[in-house]
Amino acid sequence: MKRTLLIAAALASSLALAGCGNDKTINGKNYKTYGVFNEDAQKDDGIKYEVSAGSVICAIIFVETVFVPVYVVGWDLFQPVKAKQ
């Protein structure tokens, strides 16, 4: 039982730190994901962003851990898609 809990905790930790949003290179510049807490630092007005479905699913699956949803919403919720026209 303890081994199963240890494996589950290690898996949850690795998923939490990995994040589910993807960075993207647009016109030779790399744009990173952003969330509520780092929007001012990471968001670029010339880039279109969308909500990362993987991040939302990850937050829902690990809602009981509290840490994962906070991380996802705070730093990894939106991912760059393309340059605005």
Secondary structure, 3 states (H helix, E strand, C coil): CHHHHHHHHHHHHHHHHHCCCCCEEECCEEECCECCCCHHHHCCCCEEEEECHHHHHHHHHCHHHCHHHHHHHHHCCEEEEEECC
